Amino acid sequence: MRHGGRILADALAARGVERVFSVPGESFLAALDGLYDLGIANVVCRHEGGAAFMAEAYGKMTGRPGICFATRGPGATNASAGVHVAMQDSTPMILFVGQIARSDRDREAFQEVDYRQMFGGIAKWVAEIDDTDRIPEYIARACDLATSGRPGPVVLALPEDMLSATSDAPDLRPTPAPTPGISDAQLAAITTALAAAERPLVIPGGSVWSQEDADRLARFAETWGLPVAVPFRRQHLMDNRLPNFVGDLGVGMNPKLGERLKQADCILSLGSRMGDTLTNGYDLMSPKGQGRRIVHVYPDPDEIGHLWRADPGIAACPRAVLAALADAPAPAKKRDDWTAALRADYEAWRQPKETPGDVKMEQVVTWLSDNLPDDAVITNGAGNFASFIHRYYQFKRVGTQLAPTSGSMGYGLPAAVSAKIQHPDRTVVCIAGDGDIQMTLNELSTAAQNGAGVIVIVANNGRYGTIRMHQEKHYPGRVSGTDLFNPDFAALARAYGGHGETVTDGSDFADAFQRAQDAGTLAIIELKLDSEALTTGATLSETRAAAETAQRRQKTAAEPARPSTALVPAEVQPDQRGKGNLLSRMLRGFGR
């Protein structure tokens, strides 16, 4: 006989779970006891949102479900941010949530929540385990579902009395995953479509890729002479230095790559949904009239035809399809010229555009790209600072980019902690904005407790940069809610027992980074940016001026045309002696 917490822990251990992320709660004490019995590491975080982000990052790195435990009610609502990231990023993850005793249901008991309603729209499956005997069944299904088809998050609620009850339920051993494959007819349909195209474009996608997949993609692209453009924050799916890599489609994309997407006559999507972010809000490519042939390979058959009319649409594992394509013979005519033109656009886009101030983000990110090891992991959350990573950093290997395609702020630091625990011998760098980092700054404590020597680079321009950018574009000069008061970030790192420095001159950055590496502890390098620094392409003043000019033009265009002076009576026309007209003289007479 075992209590439910031990049954759960045994089921996780049988599936290779070595580590979970949590904020402990009294609602799942039996689960904590089961983890203790088996020696499964429990990374204790400072906020459930941080714990969920760490679990999601683990799922990205390993392809196995990241495991998070959160207590009921407020703990679950805090963790929901990580579940949303896992859903939008297609990352395998399981969130275990404590629940009230079964006998107290529907009484609005302390911290009671209906989790099926709460998580129903942002998870692949939400369930509550009512019977201790069925724990092995639920865990088996949760693990299979989180990794099958389009990967994603599963939420399981654990009533505390169910978890502490005992049972002699037998374990259910994991079964082999379904064997992926592609038929000869499907392979022929893809290659025929590509061979007929004049301006083809390959777009890989998904969160679960291996280095072997990336090597196959590179071989396929080279053999066929095809350009490869990656989706938003999937730049690590192919070595960016290779001649067939042409950039990323997403927020802050190269405008010329966006134009090339509009020109493409055949798109091969290998696991990408090709949603609004990739298409600039469907401006570059619209489901209402897509205007090109789309070969859509996706693991979930329900997604094919959701946005795009696929010809052909193939419900299959993109990695299995890529394995077949990598060995497909070269076509009679390659599209090397088209690919070379896109690559030239990418190389031109990478040429630094100078930003104001003594510390320049384009120089910092370019230095990191040129000097970090190929397997260094770069993490980030959301903010304008991230556009410098997209534009100037070249990712070389799979698994070196951990960033939320959902655009969630605060993701970078927890992801970096998770990455450093998973890969203690690799360099892990979190690049964050001053607003972004303060969403989960408390996870510095988690880093210190676990000896995770992450290096955090804080781009401090004193504001929520992305929102300020949009504010200046739509309401220029009317600043509300976007300026920030910030702590001394370097001193904060030292308060946690780490290394902290502030860089006010860009020429000092390289030495500061070396000292951070040598420290071997968590480290923060705060970059003091000019208040004018806003985006990779425009300063704050330039953004405001452009918006004001556009508004004046719109106002002028909306004004009714003025009547010609030929239609105005002579007595109210300006006299030739410059003394005004009759109306102005009358007004002066009334004492104006």
C-alpha positions in Angstrom: 0.0 0.0 0.0 1.2 3.5 -0.9 -0.2 6.9 -0.4 -1.3 8.8 -3.4 1.8 11.1 -3.3 4.1 8.1 -3.6 2.1 6.6 -6.4 2.4 9.9 -8.3 6.1 10.1 -7.7 6.6 6.5 -8.8 4.7 7.2 -12.0 6.9 10.3 -12.7 10.1 8.5 -12.0 9.1 5.7 -14.4 8.9 8.3 -17.1 12.3 9.7 -16.5 11.4 12.7 -14.3 14.5 13.8 -12.4 13.5 17.3 -11.4 10.3 19.3 -10.7 9.8 23.0 -10.1 7.4 24.2 -7.3 6.3 26.6 -4.7 5.3 24.3 -1.8 1.8 24.2 -0.5 -0.1 22.4 2.2 -2.5 21.0 -0.4 0.0 18.6 -1.9 2.1 17.6 1.1 1.8 13.9 0.2 3.3 14.6 -3.3 6.2 16.3 -1.7 6.7 13.3 0.6 6.7 11.0 -2.5 9.3 13.1 -4.2 11.4 13.0 -1.1 11.2 9.2 -1.0 12.5 8.9 -4.5 15.1 11.6 -4.4 13.5 13.6 -7.2 15.0 17.1 -7.1 12.5 19.8 -6.2 13.6 23.2 -7.4 11.8 25.5 -5.0 11.0 28.9 -6.6 9.8 32.2 -5.2 6.6 32.5 -7.2 4.5 30.0 -9.1 4.8 32.0 -12.3 8.6 31.6 -12.1 8.2 27.9 -11.3 5.9 27.4 -14.4 8.3 29.3 -16.6 11.2 27.1 -15.4 9.2 23.9 -16.1 8.2 25.2 -19.6 11.9 26.0 -20.4 12.8 22.4 -19.3 10.2 21.1 -21.7 11.8 23.1 -24.5 15.3 21.9 -23.7 14.5 18.2 -23.3 11.3 17.5 -25.3 9.9 15.8 -22.2 7.2 17.4 -20.1 8.4 20.0 -17.7 6.8 19.3 -14.3 5.5 22.1 -12.0 3.6 21.8 -8.7 1.5 24.7 -7.4 -0.9 25.0 -4.5 -4.6 25.6 -5.0 -6.3 28.9 -5.7 -3.8 31.8 -5.8 -0.9 29.4 -6.5 -2.7 28.0 -9.6 -3.6 31.5 -10.9 0.0 32.6 -10.5 1.2 29.5 -12.5 -1.3 30.1 -15.3 1.2 32.4 -17.1 3.5 29.5 -17.7 0.7 27.3 -18.9 -0.2 30.0 -21.5 3.4 30.1 -22.7 3.5 26.3 -23.0 0.3 26.3 -25.0 1.3 29.1 -27.5 4.8 27.8 -27.7 3.8 24.1 -28.2 5.9 22.9 -25.3 5.3 19.7 -23.3 4.5 20.5 -19.7 2.4 19.2 -16.8 1.1 21.4 -14.0 0.0 19.6 -10.8 -2.3 21.8 -8.8 -3.5 21.2 -5.2 -7.2 21.0 -4.6 -9.6 21.1 -1.7 -10.9 17.9 -0.1 -13.5 16.1 -2.3 -16.1 16.4 0.5 -16.0 20.2 0.4 -16.7 20.7 -3.3 -19.1 23.4 -4.4 -19.1 25.2 -1.0 -16.7 27.9 -2.1 -14.2 26.3 0.3 -10.9 28.0 1.1 -9.1 28.6 -2.2 -11.6 26.5 -4.2 -11.3 26.8 -8.0 -12.9 24.9 -10.8 -9.7 24.1 -12.7 -11.5 22.7 -15.7 -13.1 26.1 -16.3 -10.0 28.1 -15.4 -7.5 26.3 -17.6 -9.8 24.9 -20.2 -8.9 27.4 -22.9 -5.1 27.4 -22.4 -4.3 23.7 -21.9 -4.5 20.6 -24.0 -6.3 18.7 -21.2 -7.5 19.6 -17.7 -8.7 16.9 -15.2 -9.1 16.2 -11.5 -8.1 12.9 -10.1 -11.0 11.8 -7.9 -9.7 8.3 -7.1 -6.3 7.3 -5.7 -6.5 4.0 -7.6 -6.5 5.9 -10.9 -3.4 8.1 -10.3 -1.2 5.9 -12.6 -3.8 6.1 -15.3 -4.0 9.8 -15.2 -0.3 10.3 -15.1 0.2 8.0 -18.1 -2.4 9.8 -20.1 -1.0 13.3 -19.1 2.5 12.4 -20.2 1.4 10.9 -23.5 -0.9 13.8 -24.3 1.6 16.5 -23.4 4.1 15.1 -25.9 1.8 13.7 -28.7 0.7 15.6 -31.8 1.2 19.3 -31.2 2.9 19.2 -27.7 1.4 21.3 -25.0 0.5 21.7 -21.3 -1.7 19.4 -19.3 -3.2 20.4 -15.9 -4.1 17.8 -13.2 -5.8 18.8 -10.0 -5.0 16.8 -6.9 -7.6 16.8 -4.1 -5.6 16.7 -0.9 -7.6 13.8 0.7 -7.3 11.8 -2.5 -3.5 12.4 -2.5 -3.0 11.3 1.2 -5.2 8.2 0.9 -3.6 4.8 0.4 -4.0 2.4 -2.5 -2.5 -0.8 -3.8 -2.9 0.4 -7.4 -0.3 -1.1 -9.7 2.1 1.1 -11.7 1.5 1.6 -15.4 4.8 1.5 -17.3 5.3 4.0 -20.2 4.7 2.7 -23.7 6.8 3.5 -26.7 5.7 6.7 -28.6 3.9 6.1 -31.9 6.3 5.6 -34.7 6.3 8.7 -37.0 6.6 8.4 -40.7 5.7 9.7 -44.1 4.5 7.8 -47.2 6.2 7.9 -50.6 3.1 9.6 -52.0 3.3 12.4 -49.4 7.0 12.9 -50.0 6.4 13.1 -53.8 3.6 15.6 -53.3 6.0 17.9 -51.3 9.0 17.6 -53.7 6.7 18.1 -56.7 5.3 21.3 -55.3 8.8 22.6 -54.4 10.3 21.7 -57.8 7.5 23.7 -59.6 8.0 26.8 -57.5 10.0 29.9 -58.7 10.2 31.6 -55.3 10.0 28.9 -52.6 10.4 29.5 -48.9 10.8 26.9 -46.1 9.5 27.8 -42.6 10.3 25.3 -39.8 8.6 25.5 -36.5 7.7 23.9 -33.2 9.5 23.7 -29.8 10.8 20.2 -29.9 13.8 19.9 -32.2 17.1 18.2 -32.0 20.5 19.1 -33.4 20.1 16.2 -35.8 16.9 17.9 -37.1 18.8 21.1 -37.6 21.5 19.3 -39.5 19.0 17.6 -41.8 17.3 21.0 -42.4 20.6 22.5 -43.4 21.4 19.6 -45.7 17.9 19.7 -47.4 18.1 23.4 -47.9 21.6 23.3 -49.4 20.7 20.3 -51.7 17.6 22.0 -53.0 18.9 25.6 -52.9 16.1 26.7 -50.7 15.9 29.7 -48.3 14.9 29.0 -44.7 13.1 31.7 -42.7 12.4 30.8 -39.1 9.3 31.9 -37.1 9.4 34.4 -34.2 11.9 33.2 -31.5 12.8 30.0 -33.3 16.1 31.2 -34.6 18.0 28.3 -33.1 16.3 25.8 -35.4 19.1 26.4 -38.0 22.6 27.7 -37.8 22.2 31.4 -38.7 25.7 31.5 -40.3 24.7 29.1 -43.1 24.0 30.6 -46.5 20.5 29.2 -46.7 19.4 30.9 -43.5 17.6 34.2 -44.4 16.3 35.5 -41.1 13.3 35.4 -38.7 9.7 36.2 -39.4 8.0 37.9 -36.5 7.9 41.0 -34.4 10.7 43.4 -35.5 11.4 41.4 -38.6 13.6 42.7 -41.5 11.1 44.6 -43.7 12.7 43.1 -46.8 12.2 39.6 -45.5 8.5 40.5 -45.1 8.4 41.6 -48.7 10.0 38.3 -49.8 7.3 36.5 -47.9 4.7 38.4 -49.9 6.6 37.4 -53.1 7.0 33.7 -52.3 4.9 31.5 -54.6 5.3 28.3 -52.6 5.8 27.9 -48.8 6.8 24.7 -47.1 5.8 24.9 -43.4 7.4 22.2 -41.3 5.6 22.5 -38.0 4.8 26.2 -38.1 1.2 27.5 -37.7 2.2 30.7 -39.6 0.0 32.8 -37.5 -0.4 36.6 -37.0 3.0 37.2 -35.6 4.8 35.6 -38.5 2.7 37.4 -41.1 2.7 40.8 -39.4 -1.0 40.6 -38.4 -1.9 38.8 -41.7 -0.8 41.9 -43.6 2.0 40.0 -45.5 -0.2 37.0 -46.1 -3.9 36.7 -45.4 -6.1 33.6 -45.0 -8.8 35.5 -46.9 -6.7 35.3 -50.0 -3.4 33.6 -49.4 -2.3 34.0 -53.1 0.3 31.2 -53.1 0.7 27.5 -52.7 1.2 26.3 -49.1 2.5 22.9 -48.3 1.6 22.5 -44.7 3.1 19.7 -42.6 1.8 19.8 -39.0 1.4 17.1 -36.3 -2.2 18.1 -35.5 -4.6 17.4 -38.3 -7.1 19.9 -36.9 -4.7 22.7 -37.5 -4.4 22.0 -41.3 -7.0 24.2 -42.9 -7.5 26.2 -39.8 -5.8 29.3 -41.3 -4.5 28.2 -44.7 -5.7 26.2 -47.7 -3.0 23.6 -47.8 -1.9 21.9 -51.1 -1.0 19.4 -49.9 -1.8 19.3 -46.2 0.1 16.5 -44.4 -0.8 15.5 -40.8 2.6 14.1 -39.8 5.5 14.7 -37.5 7.6 17.5 -39.2 10.8 15.9 -37.9 10.0 12.6 -39.7 9.1 14.5 -42.9 12.4 16.4 -42.6 14.3 13.2 -42.2 12.8 12.0 -45.6 13.4 15.3 -47.3 17.0 15.4 -46.2 17.7 12.4 -48.4 15.6 13.5 -51.4 17.6 14.0 -54.6 18.2 17.5 -55.8 15.7 19.0 -58.3 16.6 19.6 -61.9 16.6 23.3 -61.3 17.7 24.9 -58.0 16.7 28.3 -56.8 20.1 29.5 -55.7 19.7 33.0 -57.1 16.5 33.6 -55.2 18.1 32.2 -52.0 21.2 34.3 -52.5 19.1 37.5 -52.8 17.3 36.7 -49.5 20.6 36.0 -47.8 22.0 39.3 -49.0 19.0 41.0 -47.4 19.7 39.2 -44.1 23.4 40.2 -44.2 22.5 43.8 -44.8 19.9 43.8 -42.0 22.6 42.6 -39.6 24.8 45.6 -40.2 24.5 47.6 -37.0 22.4 50.8 -37.0 23.8 53.0 -34.4 21.7 53.9 -31.4 22.3 57.0 -29.1 24.3 56.9 -25.9 27.6 55.6 -24.6 26.3 52.0 -24.2 24.8 50.7 -27.4 22.7 47.5 -27.5 23.7 46.6 -31.0 27.3 46.5 -30.0 26.7 44.5 -26.9 24.6 41.8 -28.7 27.0 41.7 -31.6 29.9 41.1 -29.2 28.0 38.3 -27.5 27.2 36.7 -30.8 30.9 36.8 -31.9 32.4 35.7 -28.6 30.1 33.3 -26.7 30.6 29.6 -27.3 28.3 28.0 -29.9 26.4 26.1 -27.3 25.8 29.2 -25.0 22.1 29.5 -24.1 20.4 32.9 -24.6 17.1 33.6 -22.8 14.8 36.6 -22.8 11.3 37.7 -22.0 9.5 40.5 -23.8 10.4 44.1 -24.6 12.0 46.2 -27.2 15.4 45.1 -26.0 14.7 41.6 -27.5 14.6 43.0 -31.0 18.3 43.6 -30.7 18.8 39.9 -30.1 16.6 39.0 -33.1 18.5 41.3 -35.3 22.1 40.9 -34.2 22.6 37.6 -32.5 23.4 34.6 -34.6 22.3 31.3 -33.1 24.4 28.3 -34.0 22.9 25.3 -32.3 19.5 23.9 -31.4 18.5 24.6 -27.8 20.4 27.8 -27.4 17.4 30.1 -27.6 14.8 30.1 -24.8 12.2 32.8 -25.4 8.4 32.9 -25.3 6.7 33.2 -28.7 3.7 34.2 -26.6 5.5 37.5 -25.7 5.4 36.9 -21.9 7.3 39.3 -19.8 9.5 38.0 -17.0 10.3 34.7 -18.8 14.0 35.2 -19.3 15.4 34.9 -15.8 13.4 31.7 -14.7 14.3 30.1 -18.1 17.9 30.9 -17.5 17.9 29.4 -14.0 16.3 26.2 -15.5 18.8 26.1 -18.3 21.8 26.5 -15.9 20.5 23.8 -13.6 20.1 21.5 -16.7 23.4 22.5 -18.3 25.7 23.6 -15.5 28.8 23.5 -17.8 27.4 25.8 -20.4 27.3 29.6 -20.5 23.7 30.8 -19.8 22.9 34.5 -20.5 19.6 36.2 -19.8 19.1 39.4 -21.6 16.3 41.4 -20.1 14.8 44.9 -20.0 14.5 46.8 -16.8 10.7 46.3 -16.9 10.9 42.7 -18.0 13.4 41.6 -15.3 11.3 43.0 -12.5 8.4 40.7 -13.3 10.4 37.7 -11.9 13.4 39.4 -10.2 12.8 37.3 -7.0 14.0 34.2 -8.9 17.6 35.5 -8.3 17.1 33.8 -4.9 16.3 30.5 -6.6 19.4 30.9 -8.7 21.5 31.5 -5.6 20.0 28.6 -3.7 20.7 26.2 -6.5 24.2 27.5 -7.4 23.0 28.5 -10.9 25.6 30.9 -12.2 23.5 32.7 -14.7 24.7 36.0 -16.2 21.9 38.6 -16.5 22.3 41.6 -18.7 19.8 44.3 -17.8 19.1 46.8 -20.6 18.1 49.8 -18.4 16.4 52.7 -20.3 14.1 53.6 -17.5 10.8 52.6 -19.1 8.5 49.9 -20.5 10.1 50.4 -24.0 7.6 48.5 -26.1 4.6 50.2 -24.7 6.3 53.6 -24.8 7.1 52.9 -28.5 3.4 52.2 -29.2 2.4 55.1 -27.1 4.6 57.5 -29.1 3.3 56.1 -32.3 -0.4 56.6 -31.5 -0.4 59.3 -28.8 2.9 61.1 -29.3 4.2 63.1 -26.3 1.3 61.9 -24.1 3.3 59.7 -21.6 1.3 57.7 -19.1 2.3 54.6 -17.2 5.5 53.8 -19.0 8.3 55.4 -17.0 10.0 53.3 -14.3 11.8 53.7 -11.0 14.5 51.1 -10.9 16.7 49.6 -8.2 20.5 49.4 -8.4 20.5 46.1 -10.2 24.2 45.4 -9.6 23.8 46.0 -5.9 20.8 43.6 -5.9 23.0 40.8 -7.4 25.5 41.4 -4.6 22.7 41.2 -2.0 22.0 37.7 -3.2 25.6 36.8 -2.9 26.4 37.2 -6.6 28.5 39.5 -8.8 27.2 42.9 -9.9 28.5 45.6 -12.2 27.1 48.7 -13.9 28.4 49.6 -17.3 28.1 53.2 -18.4 30.6 53.0 -21.3 30.2 50.3 -24.0 34.0 49.9 -24.2 33.9 48.4 -20.7 31.4 45.7 -21.5 33.8 42.9 -22.6 35.9 43.2 -19.4 32.8 43.3 -17.3 31.4 40.2 -18.9 34.7 38.4 -18.3 34.6 39.3 -14.6 31.0 38.0 -14.4 32.1 34.7 -15.9 35.1 34.4 -13.6 32.9 35.0 -10.6 31.2 31.6 -11.1 28.1 32.9 -9.3 24.9 34.5 -10.5 25.8 37.9 -12.0 24.1 41.0 -13.2 25.6 43.5 -15.6 23.4 46.6 -15.7 23.7 48.6 -18.9 22.9 52.2 -18.5 21.2 53.1 -21.8 20.4 56.5 -23.2 16.8 57.6 -22.6 16.5 58.1 -26.3 17.3 54.5 -27.1 14.0 52.8 -28.1 14.2 50.4 -30.9 16.8 49.0 -33.4 15.5 51.4 -36.0 14.5 54.6 -34.4 15.0 56.8 -31.3 12.3 58.0 -29.0 12.3 61.5 -30.6 12.3 60.1 -34.1 9.3 57.8 -33.3 7.4 60.8 -31.8 8.3 63.1 -34.7 7.2 60.6 -37.3 3.8 60.1 -35.5 3.3 63.9 -35.2 4.0 64.3 -38.9 1.6 61.5 -39.8 -1.1 63.0 -37.5 -0.7 66.5 -39.1 -1.1 64.9 -42.6 -4.2 63.0 -41.5 -5.7 66.2 -40.0 -5.0 68.2 -43.2 -6.4 65.5 -45.4 -9.6 65.4 -43.2 -10.2 69.2 -43.3 -12.7 70.5 -45.9 -11.3 72.5 -48.8 -11.1 76.2 -48.2 -13.2 78.3 -50.6 -11.4 80.2 -53.3 -11.0 83.9 -52.7 -12.6 84.5 -56.0 -15.9 83.6 -54.4 -15.5 85.9 -51.4 -17.0 89.3 -51.6 -14.4 92.0 -52.3 -15.2 93.9 -49.1 -14.0 90.9 -46.9 -10.9 90.2 -49.0 -7.5 91.4 -47.7 -6.9 94.9 -49.0 -3.8 95.5 -51.0 -2.3 97.9 -48.4 -2.0 95.1 -45.8 -4.4 96.8 -43.4 -6.7 93.8 -43.0 -10.2 93.4 -44.3 -13.5 94.9 -43.4 -14.4 92.1 -40.9 -11.1 92.7 -38.9 -11.7 96.5 -38.8 -15.3 95.9 -37.5 -14.0 93.6 -34.8 -11.4 96.2 -33.7 -14.3 98.7 -33.5 -16.1 96.4 -31.1 -13.1 96.6 -28.8 -11.5 93.2 -29.5 
